[in-house]
């Protein structure tokens, strides 16, 4: 009987090639299972709002450049403000469509992510919801209330040194989870791996049984030969 440790990679590959139909069927079944799991999993949708941070000034190239640099310096503070209790309580109290005024800030914060890019003065607010409309409503509310709050927070002698201008709001970003292709690919991969292991194990077990039967037959033949003599 040949030990599995003495088998070559080519022999294992040959076993898998012989079971190619099984692996293909397993991949299809696993992909279908992944698709079904994705369809049954509650979906989360994303929406996005982008706000440009500007420092009001004269309409010249140098002023625009200065405004952009000033906005970049101010961006980290506004990123924190976008998820602050101060803004989220204001959003709830303003009774925007689809937002319950009794919603705690912590619950809204779980649905909001604010980000900035180091190369520009754009604040991106990404919101989530269990429907596209829910995500878009929260995105629109934040984009509507944050410029007002910035004017109040940064008010110096009746004038705000910075302003937020809406680039776009309530942009539908589609489904963020579950990712259909990820589920299908993962299901197919898991099914193929388990099927490959099962094929190898079955082949090795069958070889052991065949070897044991062969040894038994050889021993029986030897005994019959001895008895006949």
TIGU-164252 format. One line per field, with one value per atom (N, C-alpha, C): residue in three letters; x, y, z. Coordinates in Angstrom, 3 decimals. Layout:
TIGU-164252
aa [Ala|...] $
c1 [X|...] $
c2 [Y|...] $
c3 [Z|...] $
end
This chain:
TIGU-164252
aa [Unk|Unk|Unk|Unk|Unk|Unk|Unk|Unk|Unk|Unk|Unk|Unk|Unk|Unk|Unk|Unk|Unk|Unk|Unk|Unk|Unk|Unk|Unk|Unk|Unk|Unk|Unk|Unk|Unk|Unk|Unk|Unk|Unk|Unk|Unk|Unk|Unk|Unk|Unk|Unk|Unk|Unk|Unk|Unk|Unk|Unk|Unk|Unk|Unk|Unk|Unk|Unk|Unk|Unk|Unk|Unk|Unk|Unk|Unk|Unk|Unk|Unk|Unk|Unk|Unk|Unk|Unk|Unk|Unk|Unk|Unk|Unk|Unk|Unk|Unk|Unk|Unk|Unk|Unk|Unk|Unk|Unk|Unk|Unk|Unk|Unk|Unk|Unk|Unk|Unk|Unk|Unk|Unk|Unk|Unk|Unk|Unk|Unk|Unk|Unk|Unk|Unk|Unk|Unk|Unk|Unk|Unk|Unk|Unk|Unk|Unk|Unk|Unk|Unk|Unk|Unk|Unk|Unk|Unk|Unk|Unk|Unk|Unk|Unk|Unk|Unk|Unk|Unk|Unk|Unk|Unk|Unk|Unk|Unk|Unk|Unk|Unk|Unk|Unk|Unk|Unk|Unk|Unk|Unk|Unk|Unk|Unk|Unk|Unk|Unk|Unk|Unk|Unk|Unk|Unk|Unk|Unk|Unk|Unk|Unk|Unk|Unk|Unk|Unk|Unk|Unk|Unk|Unk|Unk|Unk|Unk|Unk|Unk|Unk|Unk|Unk|Unk|Unk|Unk|Unk|Unk|Unk|Unk|Unk|Unk|Unk|Unk|Unk|Unk|Unk|Unk|Unk|Unk|Unk|Unk|Unk|Unk|Unk|Unk|Unk|Unk|Unk|Unk|Unk|Unk|Unk|Unk|Unk|Unk|Unk|Unk|Unk|Unk|Unk|Unk|Unk|Unk|Unk|Unk|Unk|Unk|Unk|Unk|Unk|Unk|Unk|Unk|Unk|Unk|Unk|Unk|Unk|Unk|Unk|Unk|Unk|Unk|Unk|Unk|Unk|Unk|Unk|Unk|Unk|Unk|Unk|Unk|Unk|Unk|Unk|Unk|Unk|Unk|Unk|Unk|Unk|Unk|Unk|Unk|Unk|Unk|Unk|Unk|Unk|Unk|Unk|Unk|Unk|Unk|Unk|Unk|Unk|Unk|Unk|Unk|Unk|Unk|Unk|Unk|Unk|Unk|Unk|Unk|Unk|Unk|Unk|Unk|Unk|Unk|Unk|Unk|Unk|Unk|Unk|Unk|Unk|Unk|Unk|Unk|Unk|Unk|Unk|Unk|Unk|Unk|Unk|Unk|Unk|Unk|Unk|Unk|Unk|Unk|Unk|Unk|Unk|Unk|Unk|Unk|Unk|Unk|Unk|Unk|Unk|Unk|Unk|Unk|Unk|Unk|Unk|Unk|Unk|Unk|Unk|Unk|Unk|Unk|Unk|Unk|Unk|Unk|Unk|Unk|Unk|Unk|Unk|Unk|Unk|Unk|Unk|Unk|Unk|Unk|Unk|Unk|Unk|Unk|Unk|Unk|Unk|Unk|Unk|Unk|Unk|Unk|Unk|Unk|Unk|Unk|Unk|Unk|Unk|Unk|Unk|Unk|Unk|Unk|Unk|Unk|Unk|Unk|Unk|Unk|Unk|Unk|Unk|Unk|Unk|Unk|Unk|Unk|Unk|Unk|Unk|Unk|Unk|Unk|Unk|Unk|Unk|Unk|Unk|Unk|Unk|Unk|Unk|Unk|Unk|Unk|Unk|Unk|Unk|Unk|Unk|Unk|Unk|Unk|Unk|Unk|Unk|Unk|Unk|Unk|Unk|Unk|Unk|Unk|Unk|Unk|Unk|Unk|Unk|Unk|Unk|Unk|Unk|Unk|Unk|Unk|Unk|Unk|Unk|Unk|Unk|Unk|Unk|Unk|Unk|Unk|Unk|Unk|Unk|Unk|Unk|Unk|Unk|Unk|Unk|Unk|Unk|Unk|Unk|Unk|Unk|Unk|Unk|Unk|Unk|Unk|Unk|Unk|Unk|Unk|Unk|Unk|Unk|Unk|Unk|Unk|Unk|Unk|Unk|Unk|Unk|Unk|Unk|Unk|Unk|Unk|Unk|Unk|Unk|Unk|Unk|Unk|Unk|Unk|Unk|Unk|Unk|Unk|Unk|Unk|Unk|Unk|Unk|Unk|Unk|Unk|Unk|Unk|Unk|Unk|Unk|Unk|Unk|Unk|Unk|Unk|Unk|Unk|Unk|Unk|Unk|Unk|Unk|Unk|Unk|Unk|Unk|Unk|Unk|Unk|Unk|Unk|Unk|Unk|Unk|Unk|Unk|Unk|Unk|Unk|Unk|Unk|Unk|Unk|Unk|Unk|Unk|Unk|Unk|Unk|Unk|Unk|Unk|Unk|Unk|Unk|Unk|Unk|Unk|Unk|Unk|Unk|Unk|Unk|Unk|Unk|Unk|Unk|Unk|Unk|Unk|Unk|Unk|Unk|Unk|Unk|Unk|Unk|Unk|Unk|Unk|Unk|Unk|Unk|Unk|Unk|Unk|Unk|Unk|Unk|Unk|Unk|Unk|Unk|Unk|Unk|Unk|Unk|Unk|Unk|Unk|Unk|Unk|Unk|Unk|Unk|Unk|Unk|Unk|Unk|Unk|Unk|Unk|Unk|Unk|Unk|Unk|Unk|Unk|Unk|Unk|Unk|Unk|Unk|Unk|Unk|Unk|Unk|Unk|Unk|Unk|Unk|Unk|Unk|Unk|Unk|Unk|Unk|Unk|Unk|Unk|Unk|Unk|Unk|Unk|Unk|Unk|Unk|Unk|Unk|Unk|Unk|Unk|Unk|Unk|Unk|Unk|Unk|Unk|Unk|Unk|Unk|Unk|Unk|Unk|Unk|Unk|Unk|Unk|Unk|Unk|Unk|Unk|Unk|Unk|Unk|Unk|Unk|Unk|Unk|Unk|Unk|Unk|Unk] $
c1 [0.847|0.000|0.878|0.592|1.422|0.964|1.926|1.598|1.221|0.225|-0.145|1.014|1.951|3.077|4.026|3.957|4.856|4.238|3.013|2.364|2.913|2.938|3.436|2.290|2.676|1.660|0.877|1.573|0.909|-0.173|0.072|-0.930|-2.168|-1.932|-3.076|-3.839|-3.096|-3.743|-4.570|-4.047|-4.781|-6.089|-6.040|-7.265|-8.313|-7.852|-8.785|-9.313|-8.458|-8.907|-9.976|-9.797|-10.798|-12.143|-12.066|-13.305|-13.702|-13.269|-13.551|-15.032|-15.833|-17.283|-17.862|-17.366|-17.836|-17.484|-16.256|-15.823|-16.626|-16.916|-17.710|-19.119|-19.711|-21.056|-21.047|-19.971|-19.860|-19.746|-18.964|-18.805|-20.141|-20.905|-22.211|-23.161|-23.187|-24.068|-23.659|-22.341|-21.865|-22.178|-22.030|-22.371|-23.844|-24.694|-26.134|-26.466|-25.779|-25.996|-25.565|-24.439|-23.983|-24.956|-25.492|-26.486|-27.734|-28.175|-29.358|-29.108|-27.902|-27.563|-27.556|-27.024|-26.989|-28.398|-29.275|-30.649|-31.410|-31.071|-31.777|-31.204|-29.995|-29.364|-29.932|-30.319|-30.819|-29.792|-30.258|-29.353|-29.162|-27.974|-27.660|-27.307|-27.937|-27.731|-26.939|-26.219|-25.392|-25.846|-25.677|-25.868|-24.717|-24.481|-23.304|-23.622|-23.032|-23.110|-21.693|-21.411|-20.085|-20.230|-19.439|-19.489|-18.106|-18.054|-16.789|-16.595|-15.437|-15.116|-14.392|-14.954|-14.356|-14.242|-13.252|-13.103|-13.489|-14.621|-15.095|-14.040|-13.939|-12.971|-13.231|-12.322|-12.478|-12.314|-12.886|-12.877|-11.597|-10.469|-9.186|-8.551|-7.561|-6.887|-6.186|-5.500|-4.777|-5.739|-6.871|-7.858|-8.452|-8.693|-9.235|-8.240|-6.949|-5.925|-5.835|-5.872|-5.829|-7.046|-8.212|-9.440|-9.346|-8.767|-8.624|-7.707|-6.580|-5.640|-6.259|-6.974|-7.631|-8.687|-9.402|-10.405|-9.798|-8.636|-7.957|-7.542|-7.105|-6.703|-7.907|-9.044|-10.243|-10.976|-10.704|-11.444|-11.470|-10.341|-10.400|-11.408|-11.519|-12.478|-13.912|-14.179|-15.529|-15.861|-14.847|-15.078|-15.584|-14.999|-15.465|-16.860|-17.094|-18.391|-19.522|-19.205|-20.226|-20.842|-20.133|-20.672|-20.877|-20.897|-21.037|-22.493|-22.680|-24.035|-24.723|-23.942|-24.494|-25.224|-24.592|-25.216|-26.328|-26.093|-27.078|-28.362|-28.239|-29.433|-30.181|-29.434|-30.051|-30.809|-30.202|-30.847|-32.162|-32.142|-33.360|-34.434|-34.022|-34.984|-35.598|-34.880|-35.370|-36.485|-36.753|-37.853|-37.728|-36.557|-36.374|-37.169|-37.632|-38.422|-37.673|-38.388|-37.812|-36.972|-36.817|-35.984|-36.859|-36.892|-37.695|-37.050|-37.781|-37.216|-36.730|-37.230|-36.836|-35.598|-35.028|-33.867|-32.659|-32.039|-30.849|-29.679|-28.810|-27.641|-26.774|-26.672|-25.830|-26.344|-27.671|-28.243|-27.959|-28.055|-27.747|-26.260|-25.425|-23.975|-23.526|-24.227|-23.890|-24.105|-24.866|-25.174|-24.407|-23.455|-22.749|-21.241|-20.581|-19.115|-18.693|-17.813|-17.310|-15.841|-15.459|-14.070|-13.632|-12.324|-11.740|-10.564|-10.180|-9.007|-7.942|-6.676|-5.620|-5.325|-5.810|-5.459|-6.512|-7.633|-8.657|-9.444|-10.360|-11.142|-12.567|-12.704|-14.025|-14.292|-15.417|-15.867|-16.911|-16.669|-17.595|-18.310|-19.620|-20.437|-21.177|-20.894|-21.533|-22.517|-23.732|-24.773|-25.291|-25.849|-26.398|-27.849|-28.565|-29.954|-30.410|-31.532|-32.033|-32.802|-32.990|-33.554|-32.768|-32.768|-32.073|-32.618|-33.935|-34.560|-34.100|-33.985|-33.559|-32.142|-31.257|-29.877|-29.832|-30.622|-30.626|-31.236|-32.253|-32.890|-31.929|-31.164|-30.195|-29.073|-28.638|-27.592|-28.044|-29.268|-29.801|-29.938|-30.354|-30.517|-29.181|-28.154|-26.831|-26.280|-26.448|-25.964|-26.733|-27.982|-28.775|-28.495|-28.222|-28.046|-26.609|-25.643|-24.261|-23.790|-24.110|-23.703|-24.256|-25.491|-26.075|-25.314|-24.955|-24.244|-22.853|-22.194|-20.853|-20.892|-21.903|-22.035|-22.200|-22.959|-23.177|-21.924|-21.253|-20.078|-18.911|-18.700|-17.532|-17.846|-18.975|-19.382|-18.434|-17.772|-16.866|-17.335|-17.825|-18.292|-19.349|-20.244|-21.332|-20.966|-19.764|-19.334|-18.589|-18.938|-18.287|-17.088|-15.900|-14.710|-14.729|-15.590|-15.677|-17.133|-17.304|-18.629|-18.558|-19.688|-19.803|-20.758|-20.271|-21.103|-21.369|-22.614|-22.994|-22.601|-21.777|-21.427|-22.522|-22.865|-23.998|-24.473|-25.732|-26.306|-27.271|-27.407|-28.338|-28.042|-26.756|-26.372|-26.493|-27.232|-27.430|-26.164|-25.562|-24.336|-24.601|-25.874|-26.222|-26.080|-26.034|-25.954|-24.515|-24.314|-22.972|-22.750|-23.816|-23.726|-25.119|-25.221|-24.092|-23.650|-22.369|-21.853|-22.184|-23.011|-23.507|-22.373|-21.442|-20.349|-19.458|-19.276|-18.468|-19.111|-20.409|-21.123|-21.062|-21.285|-21.263|-19.870|-18.841|-17.472|-17.063|-17.435|-17.083|-17.791|-19.073|-19.816|-19.221|-18.858|-18.261|-16.909|-16.089|-14.752|-14.827|-15.697|-15.832|-16.304|-17.270|-17.791|-16.717|-15.909|-14.842|-13.787|-13.398|-12.377|-12.858|-14.067|-14.589|-14.733|-15.164|-15.310|-13.956|-12.944|-11.606|-11.055|-11.245|-10.787|-11.518|-12.828|-13.610|-13.149|-12.839|-12.361|-11.042|-10.119|-8.814|-8.971|-9.806|-10.004|-10.642|-11.630|-12.290|-11.316|-10.473|-9.503|-8.504|-8.005|-7.045|-7.697|-8.944|-9.646|-9.882|-10.267|-10.495|-9.209|-8.098|-6.816|-6.461|-6.745|-6.452|-7.293|-8.578|-9.460|-8.994|-8.638|-8.162|-6.885|-5.974|-4.722|-4.993|-5.936|-6.257|-6.887|-7.790|-8.409|-7.379|-6.457|-5.408|-4.526|-4.161|-3.320|-4.058|-5.368|-6.163|-6.266|-6.477|-6.572|-5.252|-4.161|-2.843|-2.585|-2.947|-2.751|-3.612|-4.857|-5.735|-5.193|-4.699|-4.145|-2.937|-2.119|-0.918|-1.307|-2.302|-2.740|-3.350|-4.142|-4.728|-3.652|-2.616|-1.512|-0.785|-0.583|0.096|-0.741|-2.049|-2.927|-2.981|-2.902|-2.953|-1.703|-0.623|0.623|0.646] $
c2 [-1.204|0.000|1.248|2.187|3.372|4.453|5.038|6.096|7.369|8.122|9.385|10.366|10.262|11.191|10.990|9.824|9.557|9.940|10.388|10.776|12.119|12.285|13.522|14.504|15.759|16.783|16.424|15.861|15.466|14.430|13.502|12.474|13.085|14.013|14.688|15.518|16.173|16.961|16.066|14.869|13.930|13.499|13.310|12.946|14.052|15.302|16.429|16.588|16.335|16.432|15.391|14.209|13.159|13.542|14.342|14.792|16.194|16.605|17.960|18.289|17.343|17.576|17.847|17.089|17.285|18.687|19.135|20.461|21.560|21.373|22.372|22.463|21.315|21.301|21.928|21.657|22.232|23.750|24.249|25.696|26.353|25.721|26.275|26.273|25.143|25.052|26.049|26.181|27.138|28.570|28.889|30.232|30.543|29.555|29.746|29.933|29.175|29.329|30.720|31.214|32.558|33.623|33.437|34.383|34.396|33.206|33.109|33.774|33.565|34.188|35.709|36.218|37.668|38.240|37.500|37.975|37.979|37.056|36.950|37.888|38.406|39.302|40.717|41.359|42.738|43.653|44.481|45.338|46.688|47.238|48.576|49.449|50.613|51.514|52.738|53.339|54.509|55.711|56.871|58.131|59.054|60.061|60.899|62.363|63.215|64.659|65.217|66.185|66.807|68.317|68.835|70.259|70.870|72.010|72.712|73.769|73.733|74.698|75.877|77.058|78.247|79.362|80.206|81.425|82.583|83.239|84.296|85.379|85.826|86.868|87.401|88.220|88.790|87.712|87.957|86.972|87.081|86.743|86.735|85.364|85.106|83.808|83.605|84.638|84.513|84.312|84.996|84.834|83.432|82.903|81.546|80.523|80.749|79.827|79.897|81.119|81.296|80.670|80.830|80.248|78.729|78.131|76.678|76.158|76.852|76.433|76.581|77.680|77.892|76.818|76.459|75.410|74.072|73.762|72.508|72.473|73.611|73.674|73.518|74.009|73.959|72.618|71.870|70.639|69.623|69.344|68.358|68.725|70.020|70.446|70.209|70.482|70.281|68.795|67.991|66.542|66.051|66.553|66.185|66.753|67.952|68.596|67.824|67.158|66.447|65.281|64.757|63.637|64.034|65.319|65.794|65.753|65.672|65.731|67.037|68.084|69.401|69.407|68.834|68.800|67.761|66.590|65.513|65.846|66.506|66.947|68.003|68.838|69.874|69.254|68.239|67.548|66.915|66.250|65.606|66.642|67.729|68.746|69.501|69.558|70.309|69.589|68.350|67.568|67.427|67.024|66.725|65.474|65.368|64.191|62.885|61.938|60.620|60.501|61.589|61.549|61.826|60.872|60.988|62.005|63.027|64.028|63.443|62.255|61.631|60.745|60.681|59.813|60.331|59.516|59.957|60.211|61.168|61.434|60.199|59.341|58.145|57.238|57.146|56.303|56.885|58.196|58.834|58.724|58.847|58.803|57.467|56.389|55.075|55.007|55.931|55.924|56.987|57.649|58.763|58.556|58.791|58.794|60.041|60.828|62.037|61.849|62.314|62.160|63.393|63.591|64.700|64.170|64.926|64.595|65.650|65.221|66.185|67.182|66.896|67.744|68.792|68.774|69.779|70.094|71.041|71.475|70.953|69.702|69.093|68.145|68.345|67.464|66.511|65.219|64.205|63.541|63.567|62.939|61.760|60.572|59.354|58.841|58.594|58.116|56.753|56.000|54.686|54.596|53.643|53.408|52.064|51.594|50.296|50.392|51.620|51.852|52.992|53.081|54.208|55.553|55.625|56.879|57.293|56.327|56.648|57.207|56.611|57.100|58.494|58.728|60.024|61.112|60.767|61.764|62.254|61.344|61.754|62.567|62.174|62.918|64.344|64.477|65.804|66.656|66.041|66.779|67.316|66.490|66.924|68.027|67.862|68.886|70.192|70.107|71.315|72.025|71.269|71.871|72.276|71.572|71.855|73.257|73.750|75.118|76.152|75.941|76.868|76.818|75.607|75.456|76.068|75.915|76.484|77.998|78.629|80.085|80.495|79.707|80.034|79.785|78.678|78.311|79.252|79.602|80.414|81.901|82.313|83.708|84.613|85.503|86.474|87.878|88.589|89.959|90.036|89.045|89.052|88.532|87.991|87.495|86.177|85.183|83.874|83.846|83.468|83.431|82.277|81.311|80.156|79.893|79.320|78.923|77.514|76.834|75.525|75.660|75.329|75.373|73.943|73.638|72.280|72.001|70.971|70.510|69.586|68.604|67.732|67.124|66.734|66.152|65.043|64.099|62.981|62.189|62.043|61.227|59.751|59.013|57.582|56.820|56.130|55.371|53.872|53.471|52.066|51.245|49.936|48.994|48.897|49.085|48.930|47.534|46.880|45.500|44.872|43.567|42.686|42.854|42.581|42.617|41.289|41.355|40.137|39.277|39.893|39.115|38.498|39.206|38.660|37.408|37.463|36.298|35.128|35.398|34.330|33.715|34.576|34.073|33.274|33.777|33.069|31.721|31.701|30.441|29.419|29.861|28.952|28.445|29.345|28.950|27.928|28.176|27.242|25.877|25.878|24.607|23.833|24.531|23.864|23.289|24.050|23.571|22.316|22.364|21.192|19.994|20.237|19.143|18.549|19.413|18.922|18.062|18.520|17.735|16.398|16.432|15.191|14.227|14.754|13.902|13.231|14.025|13.469|12.429|12.751|11.808|10.516|10.638|9.446|8.602|9.289|8.549|7.803|8.469|7.818|6.655|6.852|5.782|4.588|4.876|3.786|3.022|3.752|3.081|2.177|2.664|1.843|0.569|0.734|-0.438|-1.410|-0.864|-1.724|-2.450|-1.726|-2.348|-3.443|-3.149|-4.151|-5.388|-5.194|-6.327|-7.110|-6.354|-7.024|-7.871|-7.323|-8.075|-9.298|-9.132|-10.258|-11.357|-10.965|-11.947|-12.671|-11.906|-12.519|-13.534|-13.146|-14.056|-15.307|-15.128|-16.275|-17.215|-16.608|-17.425|-18.210|-17.556|-18.235|-19.416|-19.208|-20.294|-21.448|-21.086|-22.133|-22.927|-22.206|-22.885|-23.821|-23.363|-24.207|-25.449|-25.260|-26.384|-27.402|-26.883|-27.792|-28.648|-28.144|-28.911|-29.931] $
c3 [0.000|0.000|0.000|-0.916|-1.050|-0.090|0.636|1.590|0.847|1.353|0.716|0.659|1.613|1.648|0.479|-0.171|-1.297|-2.629|-2.631|-3.881|-4.366|-5.679|-6.269|-6.480|-6.732|-7.004|-8.256|-9.230|-10.468|-10.244|-9.322|-9.033|-8.379|-7.459|-6.840|-7.879|-8.763|-9.818|-10.738|-11.023|-11.876|-11.216|-9.905|-9.176|-9.312|-9.179|-9.277|-10.697|-11.696|-13.083|-13.388|-12.840|-13.064|-12.439|-11.371|-10.720|-11.142|-12.346|-12.817|-12.871|-13.320|-13.403|-12.018|-11.039|-9.664|-9.175|-9.470|-9.027|-9.711|-11.004|-11.725|-11.141|-10.893|-10.298|-8.904|-8.145|-6.806|-6.877|-7.857|-8.012|-8.346|-9.244|-9.618|-8.422|-7.709|-6.539|-5.461|-5.239|-4.240|-4.626|-5.929|-6.393|-6.207|-6.498|-6.298|-4.821|-3.968|-2.525|-2.065|-2.611|-2.272|-2.735|-3.953|-4.469|-3.580|-3.178|-2.320|-0.970|-0.415|0.868|0.749|-0.376|-0.580|-0.703|-1.386|-1.556|-0.233|0.652|1.932|2.990|2.757|3.726|3.588|4.687|4.602|3.938|3.018|2.254|2.939|2.755|3.242|2.044|1.966|0.832|1.280|0.334|0.624|-0.192|0.418|-0.284|0.103|-0.709|-0.475|-0.746|0.082|-0.123|-0.089|-0.963|-0.994|-0.820|0.104|0.427|0.245|-0.408|-0.631|0.450|1.103|2.161|1.525|1.660|1.047|2.082|1.844|2.637|1.727|1.979|1.082|0.873|-0.369|-0.691|-2.085|-2.572|-3.905|-4.973|-6.140|-7.225|-8.044|-7.439|-8.142|-7.997|-8.860|-8.820|-7.485|-7.013|-5.748|-4.579|-4.621|-3.549|-3.564|-4.763|-4.872|-4.336|-4.648|-4.152|-2.629|-2.111|-0.659|0.007|-0.625|-0.093|-0.055|-1.116|-1.159|-0.075|0.126|1.171|2.554|2.756|4.051|4.298|3.240|3.374|3.738|3.160|3.490|4.955|5.470|6.877|7.810|7.356|8.190|8.068|7.016|6.714|7.858|8.545|9.639|10.731|11.026|12.057|11.602|10.336|9.816|9.668|9.440|9.393|10.748|11.825|13.165|13.436|12.941|13.160|12.469|11.358|10.577|11.337|12.323|13.115|14.581|14.844|16.226|16.680|17.998|18.562|18.181|18.112|17.817|16.472|15.457|14.132|14.062|14.636|14.528|15.287|16.427|17.157|16.346|15.672|14.849|13.669|13.070|11.945|12.388|13.550|14.049|14.390|15.020|15.449|14.272|13.148|11.988|11.247|11.648|11.073|9.555|9.143|7.723|7.365|6.122|5.707|5.964|6.567|6.800|8.051|8.808|10.012|11.233|12.129|13.348|14.292|14.708|15.623|16.942|17.310|18.573|18.431|17.240|17.020|17.791|18.645|19.387|18.434|18.762|17.918|17.687|18.695|18.557|17.445|17.311|16.255|14.875|14.752|13.473|13.147|14.182|13.965|13.373|13.749|13.209|11.705|11.171|9.739|8.963|9.616|8.975|9.037|7.921|7.860|7.096|7.684|7.036|6.690|5.520|5.084|4.308|4.259|3.505|2.697|1.689|0.893|1.148|1.249|1.573|0.459|-0.758|-1.900|-2.227|-1.535|-1.811|-0.541|-0.672|0.490|0.399|-0.005|-0.158|1.007|1.648|2.723|2.148|2.290|1.779|2.949|2.915|3.957|3.336|3.841|3.340|4.382|3.953|4.865|4.402|5.344|5.015|5.475|4.898|5.277|4.763|5.286|4.836|3.526|3.042|1.710|1.065|-0.278|-0.916|-0.449|-0.268|0.154|1.545|2.468|3.833|3.842|3.053|2.979|2.365|1.320|0.650|1.525|2.288|3.160|4.235|4.816|5.833|5.208|4.019|3.318|3.016|2.532|2.220|3.475|4.574|5.827|6.336|6.293|6.750|5.858|4.546|3.617|3.778|4.225|4.420|5.726|6.786|8.105|8.412|7.832|8.218|7.816|6.612|6.292|7.269|7.738|8.716|10.035|10.452|11.719|11.643|10.500|10.333|10.473|9.891|10.003|11.461|12.227|13.636|14.474|14.211|15.008|14.747|13.480|13.113|13.011|13.530|13.411|14.201|13.494|14.123|13.768|14.768|14.563|13.462|13.482|12.510|11.144|10.995|9.679|9.852|9.048|9.114|8.168|8.674|7.815|6.815|7.052|6.144|5.782|4.609|4.155|3.568|3.599|2.954|1.781|0.611|-0.589|-1.049|-1.294|-1.683|-3.127|-3.308|-4.656|-5.166|-4.356|-4.644|-3.331|-3.306|-2.085|-2.461|-1.544|-1.734|-2.996|-3.310|-4.465|-4.107|-4.902|-4.643|-5.023|-4.049|-4.287|-4.397|-4.341|-4.521|-3.248|-3.443|-2.324|-1.840|-0.558|0.001|0.565|1.010|1.484|1.418|1.161|0.846|-0.608|-0.876|-2.229|-2.916|-3.951|-4.594|-5.136|-5.863|-6.458|-5.386|-4.279|-3.183|-2.609|-2.391|-1.857|-2.831|-4.117|-5.119|-5.214|-5.280|-5.371|-4.153|-2.977|-1.745|-1.671|-2.042|-2.022|-2.971|-4.182|-5.160|-4.683|-4.118|-3.660|-2.529|-1.569|-0.440|-0.924|-1.842|-2.356|-3.109|-3.908|-4.669|-3.734|-2.714|-1.773|-1.049|-0.528|0.186|-0.747|-1.984|-2.944|-3.307|-3.466|-3.789|-2.656|-1.432|-0.274|-0.218|-0.487|-0.465|-1.553|-2.747|-3.837|-3.481|-2.932|-2.553|-1.449|-0.455|0.649|0.147|-0.746|-1.286|-2.096|-2.902|-3.715|-2.844|-1.806|-0.910|-0.168|0.275|0.982|0.062|-1.178|-2.122|-2.404|-2.515|-2.738|-1.564|-0.360|0.825|0.821|0.479|0.429|-0.646|-1.825|-2.914|-2.519|-1.862|-1.423|-0.397|0.531|1.550|0.921|-0.049|-0.737|-1.539|-2.183|-2.948|-2.062|-0.896|0.032|0.554|0.821|1.313|0.261|-0.996|-2.074|-2.283|-2.171|-2.334|-1.235|0.004|1.129|0.975|0.512|0.326|-0.756|-1.829|-2.913|-2.444|-1.613|-1.105|-0.233|0.605|1.485|0.681|-0.351|-1.182|-1.914|-2.325|-3.007|-2.065|-0.821|0.165|0.480|0.593|0.919|-0.224|-1.446|-2.590|-2.707|-2.136|-2.169|-1.030] $
end
